[in-house]
Amino acid sequence: AEVKYLETILKNAPITTSRKIKTKGIFAKEKVAKACPFVLDVQDKSVDVYFSNDFVSKSLTGSQDVSAYKDMRLATEEPLYSFSVGARFGYNISYRWNLHTGFNYSQINEKFEYVDPESNQTRIITIKDYVYDNGKIVDSIVTEQTVLVPGTTKHTVYNKYRTFDIPVLGRYTIFANKHLSLSGVAGVFINLSMQEKGMILAANNNKPISLSSLDDEGNTMFKTQLGLTGYGSLSLAYHITPNIDFLLEPNVRLQTESMTNDNYPLTQRFNTYGLSTG
C-alpha cells in the first residue's frame, strides 16, 4: 500500500529540471599561434629608397699595338668619388625570399688632366749682380734673360658617365629577429641609357677630344646602352619601427659589356664598389 501511495505522489508531483548552459561568443576569434615568431612582422610589399657612395675601378684592354695609347689614357684619367641613387619595390614570395625591381641612376666621375707638349710658355728671369769694394756694395748690374718653357699648358676636365638602369634582384634573408635582419641580394641591372660628358685622348693623334666625338665615318666611341650589369650585396636592416628600417648595404656592380663600340681600339669597363644607405 505504501509503495502504491509513493508511486501516486511521484506521478502527480510537478517535474522541475535545471541545467547549466555553457555558451561561447559567436563573434570571438581565437588567436592562432604562429610557428615562426617573425612571420607576424613580415610585410608583403616594401619600398627601398637609397643613396650609394661609389668608388670605381676602370679597366682598359686592347691589342699590343695600342698599349702606348692605353698607358697615356690611364696616365691622364683619374677616378673620382661617384654616387648612385634609386628606389626599389619589393614583394615577399616567402618568409626568406623577396623579389625587387625599380629604378637606379649612377654617375661615375673622373678627372682628365693633359699637358700639351707642343705648347710653349715664355718666362723672363731677372738676374741682379752686386759689385763690392772693401766689403761694401758700391754698384749693381741687372740683366734679364728670356727662357722658353715647353709643354706647360694644362687642360683639366671633369668627366661624367651617367647610366639609367632597372634592377631585377632577388633577396634571401639569412638572419632575422625583432631588431635586425641580414640578407644577401643578387641580380642584374638592365641598362636603359648611358650618357657621357668630358674629354679623353684621341686614338689617332693623342690630342684631347670630346667623349661624344664622331669619327670620320660618323660613329661614336661610346655606346648608348650597356646591356646587363651584375649586382651583389649584403643588406643589413635595423628595424626602427614595425614599418620603417634603416638600410646599410655594401655592394658591387660588374659591367659585363664594354662601354666602347667595336670601331674604338680599346674596350673600357667600370667596376663599382659602393656602400648604400637608405
C-alpha positions as CSV (number, residue, x, y, z in Angstrom):
1,A,0.0,0.0,0.0
2,E,2.9,2.4,0.9
3,V,4.6,1.6,-2.5
4,K,1.4,2.4,-4.4
5,Y,1.0,5.6,-2.4
6,L,4.6,6.8,-3.3
7,E,4.1,6.0,-7.0
8,T,0.9,8.0,-7.0
9,I,2.7,11.0,-5.4
10,L,5.5,10.9,-7.9
11,K,3.2,10.7,-10.8
12,N,1.1,13.7,-9.7
13,A,4.1,15.9,-8.5
14,P,5.3,18.7,-10.8
15,I,8.5,18.0,-12.5
16,T,11.3,20.7,-12.3
17,T,14.5,20.4,-14.1
18,S,17.6,22.7,-14.2
19,R,20.7,22.7,-16.4
20,K,23.7,24.9,-16.9
21,I,24.3,26.0,-20.5
22,K,27.9,26.9,-21.4
23,T,28.0,29.5,-24.1
24,K,30.8,31.0,-26.2
25,G,30.6,34.3,-28.1
26,I,30.0,33.5,-31.7
27,F,32.0,36.6,-32.7
28,A,35.0,35.8,-30.7
29,K,38.1,34.7,-32.7
30,E,40.7,32.6,-31.1
31,K,44.3,33.9,-32.0
32,V,46.3,31.2,-33.7
33,A,49.9,30.9,-32.5
34,K,52.5,31.3,-35.3
35,A,55.2,28.7,-35.7
36,C,57.8,31.4,-36.6
37,P,57.9,34.4,-34.3
38,F,59.0,36.7,-37.2
39,V,56.1,36.0,-39.5
40,L,53.8,38.5,-37.7
41,D,56.1,41.3,-38.7
42,V,56.6,40.4,-42.3
43,Q,55.1,42.8,-44.8
44,D,54.0,41.5,-48.3
45,K,55.3,44.6,-50.1
46,S,58.2,47.0,-49.4
47,V,59.9,50.2,-50.8
48,D,63.6,50.9,-50.6
49,V,64.9,54.4,-51.2
50,Y,68.7,54.6,-51.1
51,F,71.9,56.6,-51.8
52,S,75.1,54.8,-52.6
53,N,78.7,56.2,-52.1
54,D,80.6,54.6,-55.0
55,F,84.3,54.0,-55.8
56,V,85.2,52.9,-59.3
57,S,87.9,50.8,-60.9
58,K,88.5,51.3,-64.6
59,S,89.7,48.5,-66.9
60,L,91.1,49.3,-70.4
61,T,92.2,46.4,-72.6
62,G,93.4,46.3,-76.2
63,S,96.0,44.8,-78.5
64,Q,99.7,45.3,-78.1
65,D,99.6,47.8,-80.9
66,V,97.7,50.3,-78.8
67,S,99.4,49.6,-75.5
68,A,101.2,53.0,-75.6
69,Y,97.9,54.8,-76.2
70,K,96.3,52.8,-73.3
71,D,99.1,53.9,-71.0
72,M,98.6,57.5,-72.0
73,R,94.8,57.3,-71.2
74,L,95.5,55.7,-67.8
75,A,98.0,58.4,-67.0
76,T,95.7,61.3,-67.9
77,E,92.4,60.0,-66.3
78,E,91.9,59.7,-62.6
79,P,88.8,58.2,-61.0
80,L,86.9,60.4,-58.5
81,Y,84.2,59.9,-55.9
82,S,81.0,58.8,-57.6
83,F,77.4,58.0,-56.5
84,S,74.2,56.2,-57.2
85,V,70.6,56.9,-56.1
86,G,67.4,54.9,-56.7
87,A,64.2,53.3,-55.4
88,R,63.3,49.6,-55.3
89,F,59.9,48.0,-54.9
90,G,59.9,44.6,-53.3
91,Y,57.4,41.7,-53.0
92,N,57.8,38.9,-50.4
93,I,57.2,35.5,-52.1
94,S,58.0,33.7,-48.8
95,Y,59.5,34.5,-45.4
96,R,63.1,34.3,-46.7
97,W,62.7,35.1,-50.5
98,N,61.9,38.5,-51.9
99,L,61.9,40.0,-55.4
100,H,62.9,43.6,-56.1
101,T,62.8,46.0,-59.1
102,G,62.7,49.7,-59.5
103,F,65.0,52.5,-60.9
104,N,68.7,53.3,-60.5
105,Y,70.7,56.4,-61.5
106,S,74.5,56.2,-61.3
107,Q,77.1,58.8,-62.1
108,I,80.8,57.9,-62.5
109,N,83.1,60.9,-62.1
110,E,86.8,61.2,-63.1
111,K,89.3,63.9,-63.8
112,F,91.0,64.3,-67.2
113,E,94.3,66.2,-67.0
114,Y,96.5,66.8,-70.0
115,V,99.7,68.8,-70.5
116,D,100.1,69.9,-74.2
117,P,103.7,69.0,-75.2
118,E,103.6,71.5,-78.1
119,S,102.6,74.4,-76.0
120,N,105.3,76.9,-75.1
121,Q,105.5,79.5,-72.3
122,T,107.9,82.4,-72.2
123,R,109.4,83.4,-68.9
124,I,111.6,86.4,-68.2
125,I,114.3,85.8,-65.5
126,T,115.8,88.9,-63.9
127,I,119.4,88.5,-62.6
128,K,121.0,91.1,-60.3
129,D,124.7,91.1,-59.6
130,Y,126.3,93.2,-56.9
131,V,129.8,95.0,-57.1
132,Y,131.7,95.0,-53.8
133,D,134.6,97.3,-52.7
134,N,136.2,96.6,-49.3
135,G,133.2,94.5,-48.4
136,K,130.7,97.2,-49.3
137,I,128.2,97.2,-52.2
138,V,129.2,100.0,-54.5
139,D,127.2,99.1,-57.6
140,S,124.8,96.5,-59.1
141,I,124.3,95.1,-62.6
142,V,120.8,94.0,-63.6
143,T,120.3,91.6,-66.6
144,E,117.2,89.9,-68.0
145,Q,117.1,86.5,-69.6
146,T,114.2,85.1,-71.6
147,V,113.6,81.4,-71.1
148,L,111.2,79.3,-73.3
149,V,109.4,76.5,-71.2
150,P,107.8,73.9,-73.5
151,G,104.6,71.9,-72.7
152,T,103.2,73.9,-69.8
153,T,99.6,74.4,-71.0
154,K,97.4,72.1,-68.8
155,H,93.9,71.0,-69.6
156,T,91.7,69.8,-66.7
157,V,88.3,68.5,-67.5
158,Y,85.9,66.6,-65.2
159,N,84.3,63.6,-67.0
160,K,80.9,62.2,-66.2
161,Y,79.4,58.9,-67.2
162,R,75.7,58.7,-66.4
163,T,73.7,55.5,-66.5
164,F,69.9,54.8,-66.1
165,D,69.1,51.2,-65.1
166,I,66.2,48.9,-64.0
167,P,67.4,46.5,-61.3
168,V,66.0,43.0,-61.2
169,L,67.1,41.5,-57.9
170,G,66.4,38.5,-55.6
171,R,66.9,38.8,-51.8
172,Y,67.4,35.9,-49.4
173,T,67.0,36.5,-45.7
174,I,69.9,34.9,-43.8
175,F,69.1,36.0,-40.3
176,A,66.2,38.0,-38.7
177,N,64.9,38.9,-35.3
178,K,62.9,41.8,-33.9
179,H,65.8,44.2,-34.1
180,L,67.9,43.3,-37.2
181,S,67.8,41.3,-40.4
182,L,70.7,40.3,-42.7
183,S,70.1,39.4,-46.3
184,G,72.0,38.5,-49.4
185,V,71.0,40.3,-52.6
186,A,72.0,39.3,-56.2
187,G,70.7,40.0,-59.7
188,V,71.3,42.3,-62.7
189,F,70.9,45.9,-63.7
190,I,69.2,46.3,-67.1
191,N,70.7,49.5,-68.7
192,L,68.2,51.8,-70.4
193,S,70.6,54.6,-71.4
194,M,74.2,55.9,-71.0
195,Q,75.3,59.5,-71.4
196,E,78.9,60.8,-71.2
197,K,80.4,64.2,-71.0
198,G,84.0,65.3,-70.9
199,M,87.3,64.6,-72.8
200,I,89.8,61.9,-73.4
201,L,92.8,61.5,-75.7
202,A,92.1,60.6,-79.4
203,A,93.4,57.3,-80.6
204,N,94.8,58.6,-83.9
205,N,96.8,61.7,-82.7
206,N,96.8,61.6,-78.9
207,K,95.0,65.0,-78.8
208,P,92.1,65.8,-76.4
209,I,88.7,65.2,-77.9
210,S,85.1,65.2,-76.6
211,L,83.7,61.9,-75.3
212,S,80.8,62.3,-77.7
213,S,83.0,63.0,-80.8
214,L,82.3,61.2,-84.1
215,D,85.0,59.6,-86.2
216,D,85.3,60.0,-90.0
217,E,82.5,57.6,-90.6
218,G,80.2,59.2,-88.1
219,N,80.5,56.6,-85.4
220,T,80.7,57.4,-81.7
221,M,83.3,56.0,-79.4
222,F,80.9,55.0,-76.6
223,K,77.6,53.0,-76.7
224,T,74.3,54.4,-75.7
225,Q,73.2,51.2,-74.0
226,L,75.4,48.9,-71.8
227,G,73.2,45.7,-71.6
228,L,73.4,43.9,-68.3
229,T,75.5,44.7,-65.2
230,G,75.9,42.1,-62.4
231,Y,75.0,43.2,-58.9
232,G,75.6,41.6,-55.5
233,S,75.4,42.9,-51.9
234,L,74.9,42.1,-48.2
235,S,72.0,44.0,-46.8
236,L,71.7,44.9,-43.1
237,A,68.4,46.3,-41.9
238,Y,67.8,47.8,-38.5
239,H,64.1,47.9,-37.6
240,I,63.3,51.4,-36.4
241,T,59.6,50.8,-36.3
242,P,57.4,47.9,-37.5
243,N,57.2,49.6,-40.9
244,I,60.5,51.5,-41.2
245,D,64.0,50.1,-41.5
246,F,67.4,51.7,-41.7
247,L,69.4,50.1,-44.6
248,L,73.1,49.6,-44.8
249,E,74.2,47.7,-47.9
250,P,77.8,47.2,-49.2
251,N,77.5,46.3,-52.8
252,V,79.5,45.6,-56.0
253,R,78.5,46.1,-59.7
254,L,80.4,44.5,-62.5
255,Q,79.9,45.5,-66.1
256,T,79.6,42.6,-68.5
257,E,79.9,44.6,-71.7
258,S,82.4,47.1,-73.0
259,M,81.3,50.8,-72.9
260,T,83.0,51.4,-76.2
261,N,81.9,50.5,-79.7
262,D,83.7,48.0,-82.0
263,N,85.3,50.8,-84.0
264,Y,87.3,52.0,-81.0
265,P,90.6,50.2,-80.4
266,L,90.2,49.8,-76.6
267,T,87.5,48.1,-74.5
268,Q,86.5,50.0,-71.4
269,R,84.7,48.8,-68.3
270,F,84.0,50.2,-64.8
271,N,83.6,48.0,-61.7
272,T,81.8,49.9,-58.9
273,Y,82.2,49.2,-55.2
274,G,79.6,51.1,-53.1
275,L,78.0,51.5,-49.7
276,S,74.3,52.2,-49.8
277,T,72.2,53.8,-47.0
278,G,68.5,54.4,-47.0
